């Protein structure tokens, strides 16, 4: 009887016996738990194609992931701009600068 191999990923293969099968199942479970969630959704393919060109991605999953990263960065930029508007800038204001420049 030859050795049976079980594919763990595209690059990793392990011999299949009782001990290695249990280890392989545990490793496979851990890998699959840590992967991104899969979901179904209705999506406008023309928007995906346009976003794919802009983002330089190749797959729908990569495009959606990159687009979500961009939205998160946009949200952070908006927070900074709101702080600038609210506080009059990023650094200390004129009153705080005068206080900091006074000799102790």
C-alpha positions in Angstrom: 0.0 0.0 0.0 1.5 3.4 -1.0 1.5 6.5 1.1 -1.7 8.6 0.8 -1.1 12.3 0.8 -3.6 14.9 2.0 -3.4 18.4 0.6 -3.2 21.1 3.4 -2.7 24.0 1.0 -1.3 24.5 -2.5 2.3 24.3 -1.2 2.1 22.0 1.9 1.5 18.3 1.7 1.7 15.8 4.5 1.7 12.0 4.5 -1.6 10.5 5.6 -1.3 8.1 8.6 -3.3 8.1 11.8 -1.1 10.6 13.7 -0.4 12.9 10.8 -4.0 12.8 9.8 -5.1 14.1 13.2 -2.3 16.8 13.1 -3.3 17.7 9.6 -7.0 18.0 10.6 -6.0 20.3 13.5 -3.7 22.4 11.3 -6.4 22.6 8.6 -9.0 23.7 11.2 -6.7 26.4 12.5 -5.9 27.7 9.0 -9.6 27.7 8.0 -10.6 29.5 11.2 -8.0 32.3 10.6 -9.1 32.9 7.0 -11.4 35.7 6.1 -15.1 35.0 6.2 -16.8 34.0 3.0 -20.2 35.6 2.1 -22.6 35.9 -0.8 -23.7 39.3 -2.0 -25.2 41.0 -5.1 -22.5 43.1 -6.7 -22.5 45.5 -9.6 -19.8 44.0 -11.9 -19.2 47.3 -13.7 -18.3 49.0 -10.4 -16.1 46.0 -9.5 -14.3 46.4 -12.8 -13.8 50.1 -12.4 -12.6 49.7 -8.8 -10.3 46.8 -9.9 -8.6 49.2 -12.4 -8.3 52.0 -9.9 -7.0 49.7 -7.1 -4.8 47.5 -9.3 -6.4 44.3 -8.0 -7.0 41.0 -9.8 -9.9 39.3 -8.1 -13.3 40.4 -6.7 -12.2 39.4 -3.2 -9.0 41.5 -3.4 -10.9 44.4 -4.9 -13.5 44.4 -2.1 -10.8 44.0 0.5 -8.8 46.9 -1.0 -11.9 49.0 -1.3 -12.7 48.4 2.4 -9.1 49.5 3.3 -9.6 52.7 1.3 -12.9 53.4 3.1 -11.3 52.9 6.5 -8.4 55.2 5.5 -11.0 57.8 4.3 -12.7 57.6 7.7 -9.4 58.3 9.5 -8.7 61.2 7.2 -12.1 62.6 7.9 -11.5 62.3 11.7 -8.2 64.3 11.3 -9.9 67.0 9.2 -12.7 67.3 11.8 -10.2 67.7 14.5 -8.4 70.4 12.5 -11.8 72.2 12.0 -12.8 71.8 15.6 -9.5 72.7 17.2 -8.2 75.2 14.7 -5.2 73.0 13.6 -3.2 70.0 14.6 -0.7 71.6 16.9 -1.0 73.8 19.9 -3.1 77.0 19.5 -1.7 80.5 20.0 -2.5 80.6 23.7 -0.8 77.2 24.3 2.2 78.4 22.3 2.6 81.5 24.4 2.3 79.4 27.6 5.0 77.0 26.2 7.3 79.8 25.3 7.3 81.5 28.7 10.4 81.0 30.7 9.9 78.8 33.7 
